[in-house]
Amino acid sequence: MTAANPLEPLYKPWEEPTHRREKNPVGGRALIQPGRRPSRALLVPYIRSLVNDWRYAGYPGTTATTKTLLNHWFDTAHSNDFKYHFCQREAVETVIWLYEVAKYRTLSDMLASLIPEMEKLYSFYVNGVTDDKDLWSWYCTKVATGAGKTKCMSLLVAWSYFNSLYENADAYPRHFVLIAPNLIVFDRLREDFTGASIFYKDPVLPSEFEGDFNLEIVEQTAAGGGSYTGTLYLTNIHQLYEREKTRVNTTTAAPSWAGPDVKKNQVFKIGERLRSRITEHPGIMVLNDEAHHLHDPESAWNEAIRAIYDQSKIKGNAGVQIQLDFTATPKHNDGTLFQHIVSDFPLGEAVDAGIVKVPVIGKSDELKPFELASDAFEEYRNHLILGYQQYEAAFTEWEGTSKPVLFVMTENATKANEIAAKLGSDDRFPLLKGKVLNLHTRLKGKPKNIGTKKNPLWEWETTEKMLLPKT
């Protein structure tokens, strides 16, 4: 047991976690303990060891196509020394093992098979699964923010696509719906998936498979989806339904970590045209990004997916065959974790692996607020100047490779406004001029330039109108 250097990773991002940081009971630096962080997710402790054994045995029980893909992704040297993170590998392997090897195609099947019968809540878990949760394969991957969920998505799309093409078209869909909760996430996904660029930028496609990869990317309600071997519909969830013209007040607010609600009392009717095109395909895989938005069983997001399933079945197709949920915070309103979490890579492991950096918090006897200051900037002037100096040094050191972020958190919106105004305009902070974004939490809205075109100052603007659904 040794004290941990807070800035040093414990292992490489592509290595399996072997140690973990734990709080020092007497204070000071965290302690390094042997072994991986235990997961609080219901199924993960039972799944991890099984997937590990399967990995080290060389992936028995898979199709020839799957084995080729796994060996290409994780056991082949790639250009520029590229390696997938272990968390990405484990997430992808876990879904493949559950679906293809163990053939756990429903939540109740996973619970009944993986949880020991002597578990005192065994019957509660197994018998508590409602019929609507057992209609298709449903897996949730818990991946820390910044650890690369999008790469997991691209690998699982390729796995299903090529198995549908080469092995069993009935069991593996090669048509996909990738759903974002809002336009910010949609734009981020579009950067990777437009033109199927992520499949070529990353080593997703083995050379012997590349010529058969014919996946069309259809954004939002754009035309397409008919002439290619496979289709990926990239859409904002709001494109899958039509908002009602009336809005019923709700008294139950979602927790802060859940993001903006997509509530059934705000939205109801499914976007018919897009749904109709999607459900023409023989089978569908749904991938939900930032899937903590599904926490509410009354969410219109869940209704949209169910409607796709129902309409597909009415047309004589297979419906939604696989649903993959990706999120860093898979929690219900009461804070309990989703039951269908199958892999777990928390923020602590992302820090231990050096994927997510540890914030540097400055401490000094000289860093005391000026109690008689005229505004928040003057109150915390020394903190801000020292913070900027660190930012400036990192900016110079990392130029051309990475960009540092200077993050200032205040106790209220007034102080945030005062500090943002100074940092974005004062000559002492030239690297920040026009680049400060002032965010007030719990608000919906959009960035607004309250400065000039030459010297912009960005603020997050919200109005009551923005809180209402579009009609």
C-alpha positions as CSV (number, residue, x, y, z in Angstrom):
1,M,0.0,0.0,0.0
2,T,1.6,3.3,-1.1
3,A,0.5,6.9,-1.4
4,A,-0.6,7.9,-4.9
5,N,0.8,10.7,-6.9
6,P,-2.5,12.4,-8.0
7,L,-1.0,13.3,-11.4
8,E,0.5,9.9,-12.3
9,P,-1.7,7.2,-14.0
10,L,-1.6,3.8,-12.4
11,Y,-1.6,2.0,-15.7
12,K,-1.9,2.7,-19.4
13,P,-5.3,3.3,-21.0
14,W,-5.1,0.1,-23.0
15,E,-4.1,-2.0,-20.0
16,E,-6.5,-3.9,-17.7
17,P,-6.9,-2.1,-14.4
18,T,-4.7,-3.8,-11.8
19,H,-4.7,-1.1,-9.0
20,R,-7.0,1.6,-7.7
21,R,-6.8,4.7,-5.6
22,E,-8.7,4.8,-2.3
23,K,-9.3,7.6,0.2
24,N,-6.6,7.8,2.8
25,P,-8.4,7.4,6.2
26,V,-5.9,9.7,7.9
27,G,-5.9,12.4,5.2
28,G,-3.3,13.3,2.6
29,R,-2.7,11.6,-0.7
30,A,-4.9,8.7,-1.8
31,L,-3.6,5.2,-1.2
32,I,-2.9,2.7,-4.0
33,Q,-4.5,-0.6,-3.4
34,P,-4.1,-3.8,-5.5
35,G,-7.1,-5.0,-7.5
36,R,-9.7,-3.3,-9.6
37,R,-12.4,-1.0,-8.3
38,P,-15.5,-3.1,-7.4
39,S,-18.6,-2.2,-9.4
40,R,-22.0,-1.4,-7.7
41,A,-23.9,-2.4,-10.8
42,L,-26.1,-5.5,-10.3
43,L,-24.8,-7.7,-13.1
44,V,-21.3,-6.5,-13.7
45,P,-19.5,-8.4,-10.9
46,Y,-20.9,-11.7,-12.3
47,I,-20.1,-10.8,-16.0
48,R,-16.6,-9.5,-15.6
49,S,-14.9,-12.7,-14.7
50,L,-16.8,-14.7,-17.4
51,V,-15.7,-12.2,-20.1
52,N,-12.1,-12.2,-18.8
53,D,-11.9,-16.0,-19.0
54,W,-13.4,-15.9,-22.5
55,R,-11.0,-13.3,-23.6
56,Y,-7.9,-15.2,-22.4
57,A,-9.2,-18.4,-23.9
58,G,-9.1,-16.8,-27.3
59,Y,-12.8,-15.9,-27.8
60,P,-14.3,-19.4,-28.1
61,G,-17.9,-19.8,-29.3
62,T,-17.9,-16.8,-31.6
63,T,-18.4,-16.8,-35.4
64,A,-15.4,-16.7,-37.6
65,T,-16.3,-13.1,-38.5
66,T,-16.4,-12.0,-34.9
67,K,-13.1,-13.6,-34.1
68,T,-11.5,-11.9,-37.1
69,L,-12.9,-8.5,-35.9
70,L,-11.8,-8.9,-32.2
71,N,-8.3,-10.0,-33.2
72,H,-8.0,-7.2,-35.6
73,W,-9.2,-4.5,-33.1
74,F,-7.4,-5.6,-30.0
75,D,-4.5,-8.0,-30.9
76,T,-3.1,-6.4,-34.0
77,A,-0.6,-3.6,-34.2
78,H,-2.0,-0.5,-35.8
79,S,-0.4,2.5,-37.5
80,N,0.8,5.3,-35.2
81,D,0.8,2.9,-32.3
82,F,-3.0,3.3,-32.0
83,K,-4.6,1.1,-29.3
84,Y,-8.2,1.0,-28.1
85,H,-8.7,1.7,-24.4
86,F,-9.3,-1.3,-22.2
87,C,-12.7,0.2,-21.2
88,Q,-13.7,0.2,-24.9
89,R,-12.4,-3.3,-25.4
90,E,-14.3,-4.6,-22.4
91,A,-17.5,-2.9,-23.3
92,V,-17.4,-4.3,-26.8
93,E,-16.4,-7.8,-25.7
94,T,-19.1,-7.8,-23.1
95,V,-21.9,-7.1,-25.5
96,I,-20.6,-9.7,-28.0
97,W,-20.2,-12.3,-25.3
98,L,-23.7,-11.8,-23.9
99,Y,-25.4,-11.7,-27.3
100,E,-23.4,-14.2,-29.4
101,V,-21.8,-16.6,-27.0
102,A,-24.0,-16.8,-23.9
103,K,-27.1,-15.8,-26.0
104,Y,-28.7,-13.8,-23.3
105,R,-31.3,-12.0,-25.4
106,T,-33.5,-10.6,-22.6
107,L,-33.0,-8.9,-19.3
108,S,-34.9,-11.5,-17.4
109,D,-32.7,-14.2,-18.9
110,M,-29.5,-12.3,-17.9
111,L,-30.8,-11.8,-14.3
112,A,-32.0,-15.4,-13.9
113,S,-28.8,-16.9,-15.3
114,L,-26.1,-14.7,-13.9
115,I,-27.3,-13.8,-10.4
116,P,-26.8,-16.8,-8.0
117,E,-30.1,-18.3,-6.7
118,M,-28.9,-17.9,-3.1
119,E,-28.9,-14.1,-3.6
120,K,-31.6,-13.0,-1.1
121,L,-33.2,-10.7,-3.7
122,Y,-33.0,-13.2,-6.6
123,S,-36.7,-13.6,-7.0
124,F,-37.3,-9.9,-6.6
125,Y,-34.9,-9.1,-9.5
126,V,-36.0,-11.9,-11.8
127,N,-39.7,-11.6,-11.3
128,G,-39.6,-7.8,-11.3
129,V,-38.8,-7.5,-15.1
130,T,-41.9,-6.4,-16.9
131,D,-42.9,-7.8,-20.3
132,D,-42.0,-4.6,-22.2
133,K,-38.4,-4.8,-21.0
134,D,-38.1,-8.3,-22.4
135,L,-39.0,-7.7,-26.0
136,W,-35.5,-7.4,-27.3
137,S,-31.8,-7.6,-26.2
138,W,-31.0,-4.6,-24.0
139,Y,-27.5,-3.8,-22.7
140,C,-26.2,-0.7,-21.0
141,T,-22.5,0.3,-21.0
142,K,-21.4,2.6,-18.3
143,V,-18.4,4.6,-19.6
144,A,-16.9,7.7,-17.9
145,T,-17.3,10.9,-19.8
146,G,-14.2,11.4,-22.1
147,A,-13.4,7.7,-22.2
148,G,-14.6,7.1,-25.8
149,K,-18.2,5.9,-26.0
150,T,-18.3,6.7,-29.7
151,K,-15.5,4.3,-30.5
152,C,-17.5,1.5,-28.8
153,M,-20.5,2.3,-30.9
154,S,-18.5,2.1,-34.2
155,L,-17.0,-1.3,-33.3
156,L,-20.4,-2.8,-32.3
157,V,-22.0,-1.4,-35.5
158,A,-19.2,-3.1,-37.5
159,W,-19.6,-6.4,-35.6
160,S,-23.4,-6.6,-36.3
161,Y,-23.0,-5.4,-39.9
162,F,-20.4,-7.9,-40.9
163,N,-22.0,-10.8,-39.0
164,S,-25.3,-10.0,-40.8
165,L,-23.5,-10.0,-44.1
166,Y,-21.3,-13.1,-43.6
167,E,-23.0,-15.2,-41.0
168,N,-26.6,-14.8,-40.1
169,A,-28.7,-12.0,-41.4
170,D,-31.7,-12.9,-39.2
171,A,-29.8,-12.7,-35.9
172,Y,-27.6,-9.6,-36.6
173,P,-29.1,-6.3,-37.9
174,R,-27.2,-4.2,-40.4
175,H,-29.5,-1.2,-40.1
176,F,-29.0,1.1,-37.1
177,V,-30.6,4.1,-35.4
178,L,-28.1,6.2,-33.4
179,I,-30.0,8.6,-31.2
180,A,-28.8,11.8,-29.5
181,P,-30.7,13.5,-26.7
182,N,-30.1,17.0,-28.1
183,L,-28.4,19.0,-30.8
184,I,-25.1,19.4,-28.9
185,V,-24.6,15.7,-28.7
186,F,-25.9,15.2,-32.3
187,D,-23.3,17.6,-33.6
188,R,-20.6,15.7,-31.8
189,L,-21.7,12.4,-33.2
190,R,-22.0,13.9,-36.7
191,E,-18.3,14.8,-36.6
192,D,-17.5,11.1,-36.3
193,F,-20.2,9.5,-38.4
194,T,-20.7,11.8,-41.4
195,G,-19.5,10.0,-44.4
196,A,-18.9,6.9,-42.1
197,S,-15.5,8.7,-41.4
198,I,-14.9,7.0,-38.0
199,F,-14.9,3.6,-39.6
200,Y,-11.9,4.6,-41.8
201,K,-10.2,7.1,-39.4
202,D,-10.0,4.4,-36.7
203,P,-8.8,0.8,-37.5
204,V,-12.4,-0.6,-37.5
205,L,-12.4,-2.4,-40.8
206,P,-10.0,-5.4,-41.4
207,S,-8.5,-5.1,-44.9
208,E,-10.2,-8.3,-46.0
209,F,-13.7,-6.9,-45.0
210,E,-13.3,-3.3,-46.1
211,G,-14.5,-3.8,-49.7
212,D,-17.8,-5.1,-48.4
213,F,-18.5,-2.2,-46.1
214,N,-21.3,-0.3,-47.7
215,L,-23.0,1.7,-44.9
216,E,-25.1,4.8,-45.7
217,I,-25.2,7.5,-43.0
218,V,-28.6,9.3,-43.0
219,E,-28.8,12.4,-40.9
220,Q,-32.0,13.4,-39.3
221,T,-34.8,13.4,-41.9
222,A,-32.5,13.5,-45.0
223,A,-33.4,11.2,-47.9
224,G,-31.7,7.8,-48.0
225,G,-31.9,4.4,-46.5
226,G,-32.7,2.3,-49.6
227,S,-29.8,1.7,-51.9
228,Y,-27.0,0.6,-49.6
229,T,-26.2,-2.7,-47.9
230,G,-26.7,-1.1,-44.5
231,T,-28.0,2.1,-43.1
232,L,-27.2,4.2,-40.0
233,Y,-29.8,6.8,-39.1
234,L,-28.2,9.5,-37.0
235,T,-30.9,11.5,-35.4
236,N,-31.8,13.7,-32.5
237,I,-34.5,12.1,-30.4
238,H,-36.9,15.0,-31.1
239,Q,-37.0,13.9,-34.8
240,L,-38.6,10.7,-33.8
241,Y,-41.7,12.3,-32.4
242,E,-43.9,15.3,-32.9
243,R,-44.5,17.7,-30.0
244,E,-48.0,18.2,-28.8
245,K,-49.3,21.8,-29.0
246,T,-50.2,21.8,-25.3
247,R,-48.0,21.2,-22.4
248,V,-49.1,19.7,-19.1
249,N,-47.3,21.0,-16.0
250,T,-45.2,18.4,-14.1
251,T,-44.2,18.6,-10.5
252,T,-41.5,16.0,-10.6
253,A,-38.2,17.5,-11.7
254,A,-35.4,15.2,-13.0
255,P,-32.2,15.1,-10.9
256,S,-29.5,17.5,-12.1
257,W,-27.3,14.8,-13.5
258,A,-30.0,13.6,-15.8
259,G,-30.0,16.6,-18.2
260,P,-33.2,18.0,-19.8
261,D,-36.3,15.9,-19.7
262,V,-37.9,14.3,-22.7
263,K,-41.3,13.8,-21.1
264,K,-44.4,12.0,-22.4
265,N,-46.6,14.9,-21.3
266,Q,-44.6,17.2,-23.6
267,V,-44.3,14.8,-26.6
268,F,-46.5,11.9,-27.7
269,K,-46.9,11.3,-31.4
270,I,-44.1,9.5,-33.2
271,G,-42.5,11.2,-36.2
272,E,-44.3,9.1,-38.8
273,R,-42.2,9.6,-41.9
274,L,-38.8,8.8,-40.3
275,R,-40.2,5.9,-38.3
276,S,-41.8,4.5,-41.5
277,R,-38.4,4.5,-43.3
278,I,-36.6,2.9,-40.4
279,T,-39.1,0.1,-39.9
280,E,-38.9,-1.0,-43.6
281,H,-35.6,-2.7,-42.8
282,P,-35.6,-6.4,-41.7
283,G,-34.1,-5.7,-38.3
284,I,-32.8,-2.8,-36.3
285,M,-30.1,-2.0,-33.7
286,V,-30.8,1.1,-31.6
287,L,-27.8,2.9,-30.0
288,N,-28.6,5.6,-27.4
289,D,-26.0,8.1,-26.6
290,E,-26.2,9.8,-23.2
291,A,-28.8,7.2,-22.3
292,H,-29.4,8.4,-18.8
293,H,-32.2,10.3,-20.4
294,L,-34.1,7.0,-20.5
295,H,-34.2,6.9,-16.7
296,D,-38.0,7.6,-16.6
297,P,-40.2,4.7,-17.8
298,E,-42.7,7.4,-18.9
299,S,-40.1,9.1,-21.1
300,A,-41.1,9.7,-24.7
301,W,-37.7,8.4,-25.7
302,N,-38.8,4.9,-24.5
303,E,-42.1,5.3,-26.3
304,A,-40.3,6.2,-29.6
305,I,-38.2,3.1,-29.5
306,R,-41.2,0.9,-28.6
307,A,-43.2,2.4,-31.5
308,I,-40.4,1.6,-33.9
309,Y,-40.5,-2.0,-32.6
310,D,-44.2,-2.3,-32.9
311,Q,-44.4,-0.9,-36.4
312,S,-41.6,-3.1,-37.6
313,K,-43.3,-6.2,-36.3
314,I,-46.6,-5.2,-37.9
315,K,-44.7,-5.0,-41.2
316,G,-43.5,-8.6,-40.7
317,N,-40.0,-7.5,-39.8
318,A,-37.9,-8.4,-36.7
319,G,-38.3,-5.1,-34.9
320,V,-35.6,-3.7,-32.6
321,Q,-33.3,-6.7,-32.1
322,I,-30.6,-5.0,-30.0
323,Q,-30.6,-1.8,-27.9
324,L,-27.3,-0.5,-26.7
325,D,-27.4,2.3,-24.1
326,F,-24.2,4.4,-23.5
327,T,-23.9,6.7,-20.5
328,A,-21.6,7.8,-17.7
329,T,-24.6,8.1,-15.3
330,P,-27.0,5.2,-15.7
331,K,-29.3,6.1,-12.8
332,H,-33.0,6.4,-12.0
333,N,-34.6,9.4,-10.4
334,D,-33.9,7.9,-6.9
335,G,-30.2,7.4,-7.7
336,T,-30.4,3.6,-8.1
337,L,-28.4,2.2,-11.1
338,F,-30.1,0.7,-14.2
339,Q,-30.4,-3.1,-13.9
340,H,-29.2,-3.7,-17.4
341,I,-25.7,-2.3,-16.9
342,V,-23.3,-5.0,-18.3
343,S,-20.0,-3.2,-18.1
344,D,-18.7,-0.4,-15.8
345,F,-15.9,2.0,-16.3
346,P,-16.3,4.7,-13.7
347,L,-14.6,8.1,-13.6
348,G,-12.1,6.8,-11.0
349,E,-10.8,4.2,-13.4
350,A,-10.6,6.8,-16.1
351,V,-8.4,8.9,-13.8
352,D,-6.3,5.9,-12.8
353,A,-5.7,5.1,-16.5
354,G,-4.7,8.6,-17.3
355,I,-7.7,9.0,-19.7
356,V,-9.3,11.7,-17.7
357,K,-6.9,14.2,-16.1
358,V,-7.0,15.1,-12.4
359,P,-7.8,18.7,-11.8
360,V,-5.0,20.7,-10.3
361,I,-6.3,22.7,-7.3
362,G,-4.0,25.3,-6.0
363,K,-3.5,25.9,-2.3
364,S,-1.5,28.6,-0.6
365,D,-1.7,30.8,2.5
366,E,-1.7,33.7,0.1
367,L,-4.8,32.5,-1.7
368,K,-7.4,34.2,0.6
369,P,-10.4,36.1,-0.8
370,F,-10.5,39.9,-0.4
371,E,-13.5,40.3,1.8
372,L,-13.9,44.0,1.0
373,A,-13.6,43.5,-2.8
374,S,-15.9,45.4,-5.1
375,D,-16.8,42.4,-7.2
376,A,-16.1,38.7,-7.5
377,F,-13.0,39.1,-9.7
378,E,-11.3,41.3,-7.2
379,E,-12.4,39.0,-4.4
380,Y,-10.6,36.1,-6.1
381,R,-8.0,38.0,-8.1
382,N,-5.0,36.1,-6.9
383,H,-6.6,32.7,-7.5
384,L,-7.6,33.8,-11.1
385,I,-4.2,35.2,-11.9
386,L,-2.3,32.1,-10.7
387,G,-4.8,29.9,-12.5
388,Y,-4.3,31.8,-15.7
389,Q,-0.5,31.5,-15.4
390,Q,-0.8,27.8,-15.1
391,Y,-3.2,27.8,-18.1
392,E,-0.7,29.9,-20.1
393,A,2.2,27.6,-19.3
394,A,0.2,24.5,-20.4
395,F,-1.0,26.3,-23.5
396,T,2.6,26.9,-24.6
397,E,3.8,23.4,-23.6
398,W,1.0,21.6,-25.4
399,E,0.8,23.8,-28.5
400,G,-0.1,21.8,-31.5
401,T,-1.2,18.7,-29.6
402,S,-3.8,19.5,-27.0
403,K,-5.7,22.5,-25.6
404,P,-5.9,23.1,-21.9
405,V,-9.1,24.3,-20.3
406,L,-9.3,26.8,-17.5
407,F,-12.4,26.0,-15.5
408,V,-13.8,28.5,-12.9
409,M,-16.7,27.4,-10.7
410,T,-18.5,30.0,-8.6
411,E,-21.1,29.8,-5.9
412,N,-23.7,31.9,-7.7
413,A,-24.6,33.4,-11.1
414,T,-23.7,36.9,-10.1
415,K,-20.1,36.1,-9.3
416,A,-19.9,34.0,-12.5
417,N,-21.0,37.0,-14.5
418,E,-18.5,39.3,-12.9
419,I,-15.5,36.9,-13.3
420,A,-16.5,35.9,-16.9
421,A,-16.7,39.6,-17.9
422,K,-13.2,40.3,-16.6
423,L,-11.5,37.2,-17.9
424,G,-13.0,37.7,-21.3
425,S,-11.9,41.4,-21.7
426,D,-8.9,42.2,-19.4
427,D,-5.5,42.6,-21.1
428,R,-4.0,40.5,-18.4
429,F,-5.6,37.4,-20.0
430,P,-4.9,37.7,-23.7
431,L,-5.4,33.9,-24.4
432,L,-9.0,34.1,-23.0
433,K,-10.2,37.2,-24.9
434,G,-13.4,36.4,-26.6
435,K,-13.2,32.7,-25.6
436,V,-14.9,32.7,-22.2
437,L,-18.2,30.8,-22.0
438,N,-20.3,31.7,-19.0
439,L,-22.6,28.8,-18.1
440,H,-25.4,28.9,-15.5
441,T,-26.5,25.4,-14.4
442,R,-30.1,24.3,-14.5
443,L,-30.9,26.5,-17.4
444,K,-31.8,25.7,-21.0
445,G,-30.8,28.1,-23.7
446,K,-28.0,29.0,-26.1
447,P,-24.7,30.9,-26.2
448,K,-25.1,34.6,-26.9
449,N,-22.4,37.2,-27.7
450,I,-23.0,40.1,-25.4
451,G,-19.8,41.7,-26.4
452,T,-18.7,43.0,-29.8
453,K,-17.7,41.1,-33.0
454,K,-14.1,42.2,-32.4
455,N,-14.1,41.4,-28.7
456,P,-16.8,38.8,-28.1
457,L,-18.0,37.9,-24.7
458,W,-20.2,34.8,-24.6
459,E,-23.0,34.2,-22.1
460,W,-25.6,31.4,-21.8
461,E,-28.9,33.0,-22.7
462,T,-32.2,31.4,-21.6
463,T,-35.8,32.6,-21.8
464,E,-39.1,31.2,-20.7
465,K,-39.9,30.6,-24.3
466,M,-37.0,28.2,-24.6
467,L,-38.4,26.1,-21.8
468,L,-41.6,25.4,-23.7
469,P,-42.0,22.7,-26.4
470,K,-42.1,23.7,-30.0
471,T,-45.6,23.6,-31.5
